[in-house]
């Protein structure tokens, strides 16, 4: 009887050990894979395309251009990504008469070695600008993150530009796991705290 109890105890301890080793191995592999993914994102080439103006009003083209310039400048300052300079992106898109996202994406990816694109578009509903932006993985051909719909007054379009910048930078700066379309990054106050810490 005592022998059978000892054998059961040994078997139980052995089973626990095996389960522990399996879980440890699984965790280690996931951690290494996660680190490789983060490193790949941080070393990637990224371009920010001028956001597409779908308002039908050409005088509002500057909203999309400023948004692209703001996001690009902040990414360059943080030195995590190989950011395609704004002027080079504009030369291949805006200055070449390319205004839609589809045309711009094709132009940029055909002429540059690219891993990620930030794209966006905006519309007018009444007196409000409605803007949406996303981070696209060109290699995997999928959307990594999309912002919520950003709304602001037509008299203050910079509010939409700033909010878009905050959401995109929040995702790129703080994302350490695979993100789904419904995942939202930290709000910009967290990004501001990060910037203060960098000073």
Backbone as ProteinMPNN parsed JSONL, in Angstrom:
{"seq_chain_A": "XXXXXXXXXXXXXXXXXXXXXXXXXXXXXXXXXXXXXXXXXXXXXXXXXXXXXXXXXXXXXXXXXXXXXXXXXXXXXXXXXXXXXXXXXXXXXXXXXXXXXXXXXXXXXXXXXXXXXXXXXXXXXXXXXXXXXXXXXXXXXXXXXXXXXXXXXXXXXXXXXXXXXXXXXXXXXXXXXXXXXXXXXXXXXXXXXXXXXXX", "coords_chain_A": {"N_chain_A": [[0.832, -1.207, 0.0], [1.887, 1.236, 0.919], [3.952, 1.414, -0.899], [2.57, 1.697, -3.323], [1.391, 4.164, -2.922], [3.659, 5.763, -2.794], [4.594, 5.408, -5.353], [2.531, 6.571, -6.815], [2.781, 9.175, -5.898], [5.325, 9.824, -6.856], [4.824, 9.591, -9.565], [2.951, 11.653, -9.849], [4.518, 13.912, -9.192], [6.401, 13.745, -11.233], [4.759, 14.143, -13.444], [3.909, 16.77, -12.982], [6.365, 18.058, -13.202], [6.976, 17.594, -15.908], [4.83, 18.961, -17.165], [5.414, 21.528, -16.271], [7.885, 21.992, -17.542], [7.085, 21.907, -20.219], [5.314, 24.122, -20.339], [7.107, 26.153, -19.682], [8.865, 26.001, -21.853], [7.101, 26.664, -23.922], [6.401, 29.284, -23.194], [8.92, 30.513, -23.378], [9.519, 30.239, -26.132], [7.415, 31.774, -27.225], [8.081, 34.273, -26.172], [10.56, 34.77, -27.412], [9.73, 34.812, -30.094], [8.007, 36.975, -30.007], [9.839, 39.043, -29.418], [11.336, 39.007, -31.749], [9.397, 39.861, -33.582], [8.839, 42.464, -32.657], [11.369, 43.632, -33.015], [11.554, 43.418, -35.784], [9.498, 45.152, -36.612], [10.465, 47.579, -35.573], [12.774, 47.908, -37.083], [11.856, 48.306, -39.572], [11.008, 49.679, -42.825], [9.082, 52.547, -43.343], [6.401, 54.459, -44.688], [4.54, 57.463, -44.791], [1.648, 58.234, -46.223], [0.16, 61.055, -47.808], [-2.969, 61.892, -46.471], [-6.052, 60.914, -47.923], [-8.153, 63.2, -49.514], [-11.486, 63.24, -49.404], [-13.51, 64.988, -49.525], [-14.291, 66.512, -51.64], [-13.518, 69.074, -51.88], [-10.951, 70.937, -52.9], [-9.466, 72.828, -51.529], [-9.109, 71.785, -49.079], [-7.105, 69.952, -49.182], [-4.744, 70.282, -47.841], [-5.068, 69.339, -45.245], [-4.7, 66.526, -45.227], [-2.082, 66.43, -46.137], [-0.624, 67.79, -44.188], [-1.13, 66.109, -42.013], [0.263, 63.777, -42.786], [2.861, 64.809, -42.837], [3.259, 65.591, -40.15], [3.098, 63.122, -38.716], [5.184, 61.681, -39.933], [7.416, 63.308, -39.29], [7.528, 63.04, -36.48], [8.051, 60.302, -36.204], [10.57, 60.149, -37.374], [12.025, 61.687, -35.562], [11.977, 60.007, -33.344], [13.534, 57.915, -34.152], [13.201, 55.139, -34.51], [12.293, 53.84, -36.73], [12.889, 53.265, -40.255], [12.183, 55.85, -41.847], [10.593, 56.963, -44.718], [11.416, 59.973, -46.205], [9.275, 62.856, -46.021], [9.217, 64.664, -48.209], [10.09, 63.079, -50.315], [8.024, 61.207, -50.474], [5.887, 62.947, -51.053], [6.757, 63.894, -53.514], [6.396, 61.693, -55.132], [3.708, 61.36, -55.02], [1.607, 63.591, -54.263], [2.833, 65.791, -55.69], [3.013, 64.619, -58.132], [0.505, 64.458, -59.002], [-0.999, 62.433, -57.942], [-3.624, 61.469, -56.01], [-5.379, 59.71, -54.716], [-5.682, 57.074, -52.242], [-5.29, 54.434, -53.174], [-3.9, 54.737, -55.627], [-1.659, 56.113, -54.676], [-0.506, 54.275, -52.857], [0.266, 52.242, -54.635], [2.109, 53.614, -56.216], [4.114, 54.305, -54.356], [4.919, 51.787, -53.284], [5.767, 50.496, -55.589], [8.007, 51.925, -56.309], [9.692, 52.042, -54.138], [11.402, 50.256, -51.525], [9.445, 48.876, -49.25], [7.986, 48.32, -46.018], [5.885, 49.008, -44.284], [2.935, 51.042, -44.414], [1.377, 54.128, -43.642], [-1.812, 55.19, -43.975], [-4.663, 57.251, -44.786], [-7.943, 58.823, -44.763], [-10.371, 61.444, -45.277], [-13.569, 62.986, -44.718], [-16.335, 65.262, -45.209], [-19.0, 65.947, -43.085], [-21.7, 67.728, -42.791], [-20.75, 70.393, -40.86], [-18.496, 69.192, -39.959], [-15.322, 67.549, -39.889], [-14.501, 64.277, -40.705], [-12.287, 61.818, -39.96], [-10.171, 59.034, -40.686], [-7.517, 56.755, -40.065], [-4.907, 54.353, -40.849], [-2.527, 51.699, -40.134], [-0.686, 49.859, -42.304], [0.486, 46.635, -43.182], [2.657, 45.954, -45.618], [4.125, 43.774, -46.575], [2.829, 41.501, -45.496], [0.371, 42.053, -46.42], [-1.877, 43.197, -44.974], [-4.039, 44.945, -42.652], [-2.788, 46.414, -39.807], [-3.586, 48.11, -37.776], [-6.256, 50.329, -37.103], [-7.504, 53.612, -36.695], [-10.051, 54.96, -34.489], [-13.018, 56.613, -35.76], [-12.305, 59.94, -36.282], [-13.461, 63.001, -35.24], [-13.937, 66.439, -35.925], [-14.366, 70.031, -35.862], [-14.905, 71.842, -38.894], [-13.736, 74.271, -38.826], [-11.534, 73.893, -37.298], [-9.46, 71.994, -38.285], [-6.983, 71.02, -37.548], [-7.291, 69.736, -35.175], [-8.251, 67.185, -35.823], [-6.049, 66.273, -37.266], [-4.044, 66.278, -35.28], [-5.141, 64.424, -33.452], [-5.158, 62.114, -35.052], [-2.448, 61.767, -35.434], [-1.705, 61.254, -32.774], [-3.012, 58.793, -32.203], [-1.861, 57.054, -34.138], [0.914, 57.253, -33.581], [0.781, 56.421, -30.953], [0.059, 53.735, -31.297], [2.298, 52.749, -32.787], [4.437, 53.36, -31.096], [3.917, 52.091, -28.644], [2.921, 49.569, -29.112], [3.375, 46.236, -28.444], [2.601, 43.778, -28.995], [0.896, 41.541, -31.275], [-1.544, 43.302, -33.0], [-5.069, 43.679, -33.26], [-7.719, 44.763, -35.45], [-9.544, 45.988, -33.805], [-8.185, 46.777, -31.612], [-7.066, 49.332, -29.499], [-4.579, 51.834, -29.093], [-2.62, 53.232, -26.308], [-3.901, 56.327, -25.031], [-3.023, 59.686, -26.021], [-1.887, 61.019, -23.846], [-0.253, 59.244, -22.545], [1.733, 58.966, -24.433], [2.768, 61.543, -24.401], [3.876, 61.594, -21.837], [5.894, 59.761, -22.248], [7.505, 61.177, -24.086], [8.347, 63.317, -22.488], [9.941, 61.945, -20.729], [12.015, 61.335, -22.41], [13.356, 63.674, -22.721]], "CA_chain_A": [[0.0, 0.0, 0.0], [2.794, 2.385, 0.989], [4.692, 1.464, -2.166], [1.695, 2.24, -4.367], [1.236, 5.606, -2.655], [4.91, 6.41, -3.191], [4.651, 5.412, -6.816], [1.581, 7.589, -7.285], [3.372, 10.472, -5.584], [6.416, 10.031, -7.811], [4.217, 9.823, -10.878], [2.357, 12.993, -9.824], [5.605, 14.898, -9.243], [6.977, 13.664, -12.568], [3.801, 14.773, -14.368], [3.975, 18.214, -12.74], [7.638, 18.509, -13.774], [6.839, 17.592, -17.375], [3.926, 20.066, -17.525], [6.161, 22.766, -16.033], [8.888, 22.146, -18.609], [6.361, 22.227, -21.466], [4.84, 25.508, -20.23], [8.282, 27.03, -19.732], [9.327, 26.018, -23.243], [6.117, 27.414, -24.714], [6.555, 30.7, -22.843], [10.204, 30.982, -23.915], [9.382, 30.374, -27.583], [6.549, 32.926, -27.482], [8.835, 35.491, -25.848], [11.544, 34.979, -28.472], [8.992, 35.196, -31.301], [7.525, 38.335, -29.763], [10.978, 39.952, -29.547], [11.674, 39.086, -33.173], [8.371, 40.676, -34.24], [9.057, 43.867, -32.269], [12.598, 44.065, -33.69], [11.243, 43.557, -37.209], [8.728, 46.39, -36.782], [11.319, 48.731, -35.285], [13.783, 48.042, -38.134], [11.156, 48.328, -40.857], [10.861, 50.923, -43.593], [7.686, 52.984, -43.275], [6.08, 55.72, -45.365], [3.246, 58.038, -44.435], [1.071, 58.803, -47.439], [-0.809, 62.127, -47.546], [-4.314, 61.35, -46.317], [-6.882, 61.203, -49.099], [-9.237, 64.166, -49.353], [-12.719, 62.757, -50.039], [-14.539, 66.002, -49.279], [-14.669, 67.184, -52.882], [-13.066, 70.466, -51.794], [-9.497, 70.9, -53.049], [-8.812, 73.707, -50.554], [-8.875, 71.008, -47.856], [-6.018, 68.991, -49.42], [-3.658, 70.494, -46.874], [-5.3, 68.542, -44.028], [-4.035, 65.236, -45.406], [-0.641, 66.632, -46.306], [-0.086, 68.143, -42.866], [-1.19, 64.899, -41.194], [1.388, 62.918, -43.179], [4.104, 65.463, -42.432], [3.342, 65.531, -38.684], [3.403, 61.749, -38.287], [6.519, 61.367, -40.434], [8.408, 64.049, -38.506], [7.634, 62.454, -35.148], [8.71, 59.004, -36.317], [11.986, 60.419, -37.633], [12.606, 62.162, -34.308], [12.137, 58.89, -32.409], [14.631, 57.103, -34.694], [12.957, 53.702, -34.405], [11.964, 53.281, -38.033], [13.491, 53.87, -41.438], [11.056, 56.615, -42.376], [10.797, 57.592, -46.02], [11.205, 61.415, -46.017], [8.009, 63.407, -46.519], [9.377, 65.262, -49.54], [10.172, 61.995, -51.303], [6.661, 60.674, -50.603], [5.088, 63.964, -51.747], [7.218, 63.973, -54.907], [5.834, 60.548, -55.859], [2.248, 61.337, -54.9], [0.948, 64.894, -54.43], [3.441, 66.584, -56.769], [2.837, 63.887, -59.39], [-0.924, 64.45, -59.301], [-1.624, 61.234, -57.374], [-4.372, 61.943, -54.846], [-6.14, 58.661, -54.017], [-4.862, 56.125, -51.492], [-4.953, 53.27, -54.004], [-2.844, 55.152, -56.559], [-0.47, 56.479, -53.901], [0.103, 53.04, -52.346], [0.916, 51.563, -55.763], [3.256, 54.428, -56.617], [5.153, 54.205, -53.331], [5.424, 50.418, -53.161], [6.438, 50.135, -56.835], [9.257, 52.656, -56.458], [10.486, 51.996, -52.912], [11.344, 49.031, -50.731], [8.591, 49.325, -48.152], [7.395, 47.306, -45.151], [4.633, 49.499, -43.712], [2.391, 52.317, -44.879], [0.303, 54.771, -42.887], [-2.726, 55.835, -44.924], [-5.869, 57.777, -44.154], [-8.83, 59.621, -45.605], [-11.289, 62.275, -44.492], [-14.782, 63.455, -45.387], [-17.103, 66.311, -44.532], [-20.408, 65.703, -42.788], [-22.141, 69.011, -42.25], [-19.615, 71.262, -40.553], [-17.496, 68.383, -39.258], [-14.37, 66.7, -40.611], [-14.455, 62.908, -40.189], [-11.013, 61.296, -40.444], [-9.761, 57.695, -40.251], [-6.191, 56.389, -40.559], [-4.531, 52.979, -40.528], [-1.162, 51.227, -40.353], [-0.801, 48.677, -43.164], [1.661, 45.795, -43.403], [2.733, 45.718, -47.059], [4.651, 42.433, -46.805], [1.778, 40.527, -45.176], [-0.853, 42.528, -47.071], [-2.972, 43.274, -44.013], [-4.117, 46.148, -41.82], [-2.386, 46.126, -38.434], [-4.313, 48.951, -36.823], [-7.002, 51.456, -37.649], [-7.973, 54.529, -35.655], [-11.497, 55.209, -34.498], [-13.367, 57.792, -36.563], [-11.93, 61.167, -35.57], [-14.361, 64.073, -35.659], [-13.63, 67.789, -35.441], [-15.031, 71.106, -36.597], [-14.241, 72.283, -40.117], [-12.963, 75.481, -38.502], [-10.34, 73.505, -36.556], [-9.052, 70.678, -38.799], [-5.771, 70.55, -36.887], [-7.698, 68.832, -34.099], [-8.282, 65.847, -36.415], [-4.666, 65.933, -37.601], [-3.352, 65.97, -34.029], [-5.68, 63.178, -32.914], [-4.668, 61.02, -35.904], [-1.031, 61.608, -35.081], [-1.632, 60.646, -31.453], [-3.403, 57.386, -32.274], [-0.881, 56.299, -34.92], [2.148, 57.17, -32.805], [0.497, 55.584, -29.793], [0.148, 52.338, -31.733], [3.657, 52.395, -33.189], [5.37, 53.499, -29.978], [3.616, 51.249, -27.498], [2.458, 48.238, -29.467], [4.385, 45.201, -28.243], [1.993, 42.506, -29.351], [0.101, 41.613, -32.504], [-2.744, 44.086, -32.749], [-6.205, 43.442, -34.142], [-8.331, 46.011, -35.9], [-10.335, 46.615, -32.754], [-7.313, 47.158, -30.506], [-6.731, 50.748, -29.492], [-3.366, 52.09, -28.339], [-2.808, 54.183, -25.221], [-4.234, 57.68, -25.471], [-1.826, 60.467, -26.246], [-1.245, 61.48, -22.615], [0.827, 58.297, -22.285], [2.804, 59.313, -25.37], [3.368, 62.771, -23.9], [4.727, 61.214, -20.697], [7.085, 59.132, -22.825], [8.347, 62.217, -24.661], [8.972, 64.049, -21.38], [11.01, 61.097, -20.197], [13.123, 61.317, -23.363], [14.024, 64.979, -22.702]], "C_chain_A": [[0.866, 1.256, 0.0], [3.564, 2.555, -0.316], [3.85, 2.075, -3.285], [1.483, 3.736, -4.187], [2.486, 6.363, -3.09], [5.029, 6.499, -4.707], [3.708, 6.467, -7.416], [2.138, 8.991, -7.067], [4.489, 10.81, -6.564], [5.868, 10.353, -9.191], [3.622, 11.236, -10.963], [3.406, 14.085, -9.93], [6.25, 14.936, -10.624], [6.084, 14.369, -13.597], [3.837, 16.288, -14.228], [5.247, 18.794, -13.359], [7.559, 18.625, -15.296], [5.974, 18.766, -17.836], [4.639, 21.407, -17.366], [7.171, 23.041, -17.124], [8.232, 22.54, -19.93], [5.895, 23.675, -21.456], [5.989, 26.493, -20.327], [8.805, 27.156, -21.16], [8.406, 26.822, -24.136], [6.261, 28.915, -24.474], [7.835, 31.276, -23.447], [10.125, 31.196, -25.409], [8.522, 31.569, -27.952], [7.277, 34.236, -27.241], [9.845, 35.808, -26.945], [10.874, 35.433, -29.762], [8.507, 36.626, -31.195], [8.651, 39.358, -29.948], [11.394, 40.111, -31.0], [10.682, 39.976, -33.92], [8.576, 42.152, -33.934], [10.278, 44.423, -32.978], [12.335, 44.312, -35.166], [10.477, 44.846, -37.472], [9.625, 47.604, -36.617], [12.37, 48.964, -36.368], [13.17, 48.202, -39.524], [11.195, 49.702, -41.514], [9.381, 51.282, -43.636], [7.517, 54.312, -43.998], [4.694, 56.171, -44.935], [2.716, 58.767, -45.663], [0.122, 59.94, -47.063], [-2.226, 61.568, -47.514], [-5.202, 61.823, -47.466], [-8.041, 62.133, -48.748], [-10.459, 63.682, -50.122], [-13.871, 63.745, -49.847], [-15.065, 66.63, -50.561], [-14.255, 68.64, -52.894], [-11.534, 70.491, -51.775], [-8.772, 71.794, -52.039], [-8.536, 72.994, -49.233], [-7.796, 69.934, -48.04], [-4.936, 69.081, -48.351], [-3.829, 69.679, -45.591], [-4.543, 67.223, -44.111], [-2.536, 65.349, -45.52], [0.026, 66.961, -44.972], [-0.075, 66.921, -41.955], [-0.011, 63.978, -41.502], [2.71, 63.497, -42.699], [4.31, 65.375, -40.923], [3.775, 64.145, -38.215], [4.815, 61.363, -38.698], [7.603, 62.027, -39.596], [8.611, 63.435, -37.132], [8.31, 61.089, -35.182], [10.205, 59.177, -36.558], [12.684, 60.851, -36.346], [12.856, 61.026, -33.326], [13.139, 57.846, -32.873], [14.441, 55.597, -34.531], [12.766, 53.056, -35.774], [12.769, 53.958, -39.13], [12.358, 54.596, -42.164], [11.427, 57.224, -43.722], [10.484, 59.078, -45.864], [9.924, 61.917, -46.687], [8.142, 63.937, -47.937], [9.459, 64.202, -50.634], [8.796, 61.388, -51.548], [5.793, 61.649, -51.386], [5.461, 64.036, -53.227], [6.585, 62.859, -55.745], [4.307, 60.523, -55.847], [1.637, 62.699, -55.231], [1.493, 65.665, -55.62], [3.309, 65.917, -58.13], [1.364, 63.778, -59.769], [-1.65, 63.227, -58.796], [-2.312, 61.617, -56.076], [-5.14, 60.86, -54.098], [-5.186, 57.696, -53.303], [-4.386, 54.962, -52.357], [-3.809, 53.589, -54.963], [-1.543, 55.435, -55.817], [0.257, 55.239, -53.378], [0.874, 52.332, -53.455], [2.187, 52.295, -56.161], [4.415, 54.256, -55.642], [5.756, 52.811, -53.284], [6.146, 49.959, -54.426], [7.838, 50.741, -56.91], [10.164, 52.599, -55.226], [10.36, 50.633, -52.25], [10.659, 49.365, -49.418], [8.053, 48.143, -47.352], [6.008, 47.718, -44.659], [4.236, 50.83, -44.338], [1.374, 52.82, -43.859], [-0.546, 55.517, -43.91], [-3.942, 56.343, -44.166], [-6.733, 58.494, -45.16], [-9.773, 60.412, -44.703], [-12.415, 62.789, -45.372], [-15.368, 64.617, -44.599], [-18.52, 65.818, -44.307], [-20.919, 66.946, -42.077], [-20.943, 69.922, -42.068], [-18.488, 70.509, -39.85], [-16.603, 67.613, -40.231], [-14.344, 65.342, -39.919], [-13.236, 62.222, -40.801], [-10.728, 59.909, -39.847], [-8.386, 57.4, -40.854], [-5.869, 54.96, -40.157], [-3.045, 52.743, -40.778], [-1.277, 49.91, -41.115], [0.533, 47.949, -43.301], [1.686, 45.417, -44.881], [3.168, 44.285, -47.358], [3.568, 41.376, -46.598], [0.44, 40.879, -45.813], [-2.049, 42.519, -46.119], [-2.907, 44.583, -43.239], [-3.778, 45.756, -40.391], [-3.227, 46.885, -37.42], [-5.078, 50.022, -37.575], [-7.517, 52.323, -36.504], [-9.496, 54.504, -35.593], [-11.768, 56.395, -35.427], [-13.103, 59.04, -35.721], [-12.777, 62.312, -36.122], [-13.899, 65.407, -35.096], [-14.365, 68.805, -36.307], [-14.223, 71.479, -37.837], [-13.394, 73.528, -39.867], [-11.68, 75.158, -37.737], [-9.857, 72.122, -37.007], [-7.79, 70.129, -38.139], [-6.084, 69.63, -35.715], [-7.714, 67.381, -34.616], [-6.873, 65.372, -36.744], [-3.909, 65.498, -36.352], [-3.823, 64.653, -33.436], [-5.185, 61.979, -33.722], [-3.211, 60.72, -35.574], [-0.882, 60.878, -33.747], [-1.941, 59.15, -31.497], [-2.353, 56.547, -33.002], [0.43, 56.151, -34.149], [1.963, 56.324, -31.555], [0.604, 54.11, -30.143], [1.595, 51.942, -32.01], [4.65, 52.433, -32.031], [5.155, 52.434, -28.911], [3.142, 49.843, -27.833], [3.589, 47.238, -29.304], [3.826, 43.82, -28.526], [1.276, 42.673, -30.675], [-1.202, 42.315, -32.183], [-3.836, 43.681, -33.728], [-6.806, 44.785, -34.518], [-9.072, 46.727, -34.782], [-9.478, 47.073, -31.573], [-6.952, 48.631, -30.604], [-5.491, 50.971, -28.639], [-3.64, 53.023, -27.173], [-3.131, 55.567, -25.77], [-2.974, 58.525, -25.428], [-1.166, 60.968, -24.961], [-0.102, 60.537, -22.24], [2.022, 58.598, -23.186], [3.521, 60.578, -24.922], [4.285, 62.491, -22.723], [6.02, 60.594, -21.195], [8.041, 60.195, -23.36], [9.059, 63.021, -23.562], [10.123, 63.265, -20.787], [12.227, 61.056, -21.102], [13.928, 62.621, -23.316], [15.224, 64.972, -21.764]], "O_chain_A": [[0.648, 2.193, -0.767], [3.798, 3.671, -0.779], [4.344, 2.864, -4.09], [1.405, 4.485, -5.161], [2.406, 7.446, -3.67], [5.487, 7.496, -5.266], [4.043, 7.151, -8.383], [1.998, 9.874, -7.913], [4.587, 11.94, -7.043], [6.356, 11.242, -9.89], [3.754, 11.925, -11.975], [3.226, 15.062, -10.656], [6.602, 16.002, -11.129], [6.56, 15.08, -14.482], [3.801, 17.011, -15.224], [5.225, 19.868, -13.96], [8.008, 19.607, -15.888], [6.33, 19.477, -18.775], [4.499, 22.303, -18.199], [7.308, 24.175, -17.585], [8.741, 23.387, -20.665], [6.057, 24.385, -22.448], [5.873, 27.537, -20.969], [9.141, 28.246, -21.623], [8.86, 27.57, -25.002], [6.246, 29.713, -25.411], [7.835, 32.392, -23.965], [10.603, 32.211, -25.918], [8.849, 32.303, -28.884], [7.121, 35.193, -28.0], [9.979, 36.958, -27.363], [11.374, 36.326, -30.447], [8.581, 37.395, -32.153], [8.448, 40.408, -30.557], [11.758, 41.203, -31.436], [11.075, 40.755, -34.789], [8.499, 42.995, -34.828], [10.248, 45.544, -33.487], [12.824, 45.287, -35.738], [10.763, 45.555, -38.437], [9.564, 48.544, -37.409], [12.816, 50.096, -36.556], [13.883, 48.23, -40.527], [11.385, 50.729, -40.862], [8.533, 50.438, -43.927], [8.385, 55.183, -43.928], [3.792, 55.356, -44.741], [3.267, 59.784, -46.085], [-0.642, 59.813, -46.106], [-2.635, 60.853, -48.429], [-5.115, 62.965, -47.917], [-8.803, 61.882, -47.813], [-10.471, 63.709, -51.353], [-15.043, 63.394, -49.987], [-16.15, 67.211, -50.576], [-14.601, 69.373, -53.821], [-10.903, 70.122, -50.784], [-7.606, 71.557, -51.724], [-7.826, 73.515, -48.373], [-7.595, 69.1, -47.157], [-4.298, 68.086, -48.004], [-2.845, 69.363, -44.924], [-3.832, 66.846, -43.179], [-1.8, 64.476, -45.06], [1.112, 66.465, -44.672], [0.88, 66.716, -41.206], [0.635, 63.461, -40.591], [3.576, 62.769, -42.213], [5.422, 65.11, -40.467], [4.702, 64.011, -37.416], [5.56, 60.785, -37.906], [8.591, 61.389, -39.234], [9.744, 63.321, -36.666], [9.069, 60.757, -34.272], [11.014, 58.432, -36.005], [13.808, 60.428, -36.073], [13.821, 61.061, -32.562], [13.553, 56.988, -32.093], [15.421, 54.859, -34.426], [13.044, 51.87, -35.954], [13.264, 55.072, -38.963], [11.666, 54.009, -42.995], [12.441, 57.911, -43.85], [9.384, 59.42, -45.43], [9.547, 61.464, -47.768], [7.277, 63.69, -48.777], [8.96, 64.401, -51.742], [8.438, 61.088, -52.687], [5.049, 61.243, -52.278], [4.598, 64.214, -54.087], [6.276, 63.056, -56.921], [3.689, 59.751, -56.58], [1.201, 62.928, -56.359], [0.73, 66.139, -56.462], [3.473, 66.567, -59.163], [1.011, 63.096, -60.732], [-2.798, 62.993, -59.173], [-1.649, 62.047, -55.133], [-5.519, 61.072, -52.946], [-4.037, 57.526, -53.708], [-3.226, 54.555, -52.284], [-2.866, 52.81, -55.096], [-0.463, 55.049, -56.265], [1.483, 55.158, -53.445], [1.998, 51.876, -53.245], [3.219, 51.673, -56.414], [5.562, 54.083, -56.055], [6.979, 52.667, -53.248], [7.044, 49.12, -54.35], [8.745, 50.153, -57.499], [11.3, 53.07, -55.281], [9.349, 49.946, -52.394], [11.226, 50.056, -48.572], [7.707, 47.104, -47.913], [5.082, 46.909, -44.617], [5.082, 51.63, -44.736], [0.61, 52.042, -43.288], [-0.043, 56.381, -44.627], [-4.213, 55.915, -43.044], [-6.307, 58.745, -46.287], [-9.948, 60.094, -43.527], [-12.258, 62.999, -46.575], [-14.951, 64.91, -43.478], [-19.168, 65.328, -45.232], [-20.608, 67.183, -40.909], [-20.206, 70.189, -43.017], [-17.627, 71.121, -39.219], [-17.063, 67.099, -41.25], [-14.186, 65.26, -38.701], [-13.158, 62.063, -42.019], [-11.003, 59.649, -38.675], [-8.117, 57.748, -42.004], [-6.479, 54.415, -39.238], [-2.395, 53.477, -41.523], [-1.892, 48.959, -40.632], [1.575, 48.571, -43.509], [0.839, 44.653, -45.345], [2.65, 43.653, -48.278], [3.408, 40.471, -47.416], [-0.51, 40.098, -45.753], [-3.087, 41.923, -46.405], [-1.867, 45.239, -43.177], [-4.41, 44.865, -39.823], [-3.541, 46.374, -36.345], [-4.594, 50.558, -38.572], [-7.92, 51.807, -35.461], [-10.153, 54.074, -36.542], [-10.84, 57.096, -35.83], [-13.606, 59.177, -34.605], [-12.799, 62.555, -37.329], [-13.514, 65.498, -33.93], [-14.914, 68.466, -37.355], [-12.993, 71.432, -37.819], [-12.45, 73.804, -40.607], [-10.833, 76.031, -37.543], [-9.843, 71.182, -36.212], [-7.548, 68.922, -38.162], [-5.24, 68.832, -35.307], [-7.25, 66.467, -33.933], [-6.539, 64.207, -36.528], [-3.217, 64.48, -36.358], [-3.012, 63.852, -32.97], [-4.833, 60.947, -33.15], [-2.808, 59.563, -35.453], [-0.038, 59.993, -33.606], [-1.225, 58.341, -30.906], [-1.994, 55.462, -32.544], [0.991, 55.058, -34.073], [2.87, 55.599, -31.145], [1.17, 53.324, -29.382], [2.064, 50.914, -31.52], [5.59, 51.639, -31.985], [6.12, 51.93, -28.337], [2.977, 49.014, -26.939], [4.636, 47.364, -29.939], [4.502, 42.812, -28.321], [1.067, 43.791, -31.147], [-1.884, 41.972, -31.217], [-3.559, 43.377, -34.889], [-6.437, 45.819, -33.962], [-9.21, 47.949, -34.815], [-9.99, 47.688, -30.638], [-6.575, 49.116, -31.671], [-5.358, 50.368, -27.574], [-4.744, 53.552, -27.042], [-2.68, 55.929, -26.857], [-1.967, 58.112, -24.854], [0.016, 61.313, -24.985], [0.905, 60.974, -21.683], [3.173, 58.499, -22.762], [4.741, 60.68, -25.047], [5.359, 63.084, -22.618], [7.098, 60.849, -20.658], [9.247, 60.127, -23.119], [10.234, 63.361, -23.699], [11.144, 63.829, -20.394], [13.338, 60.781, -20.647], [15.053, 62.672, -23.814], [15.904, 65.988, -21.624]]}, "name": "protein", "num_of_chains": 1, "seq": "XXXXXXXXXXXXXXXXXXXXXXXXXXXXXXXXXXXXXXXXXXXXXXXXXXXXXXXXXXXXXXXXXXXXXXXXXXXXXXXXXXXXXXXXXXXXXXXXXXXXXXXXXXXXXXXXXXXXXXXXXXXXXXXXXXXXXXXXXXXXXXXXXXXXXXXXXXXXXXXXXXXXXXXXXXXXXXXXXXXXXXXXXXXXXXXXXXXXXXX"}
